[in-house]
Amino acid sequence: GYTVARVIGEGDVSILNWAVTLAFPDLGKTGNLGGLIIGMEPKVIATDNSLKNLGINDASTSLHLETFYQYQLTDNITITPAIIWLTAPNHNSDNQDVLIGTVRTTFRF
């Protein structure tokens, strides 16, 4: 996505983000879903001259890499473990990468 945010009385900030998802339906069993996601968090890519001195431009690039597997436990319950890897969080290469593990349970009524 592309956003132009206006700082009233100061100028505009251009922000870019994107993501690509690969889905693998019925992976391993009917009703299951595997997936891979790669994307970039919202990143300031340009600012008006009056805003350049504020240091809000993102010098580095942070990537969001994710893999998940949605397991169809019953007709109404799924369990989805996932692993998320964030490189250079907050678009700052001085920040250490972050590895996140999650488990989501979905109940459908």
DAPERA-V461213 format. One record per helix or strand. SS is the DSSP state (h for helix, s for strand). FROM is the first residue (numbers start at 1). TO is the last residue. If there is no record, write none. Layout:
BEGIN
SS FROM TO
SS FROM TO
END
This chain:
BEGIN
s 2 7
s 11 25
s 33 47
h 49 54
s 63 72
s 77 86
h 89 91
s 98 107
END
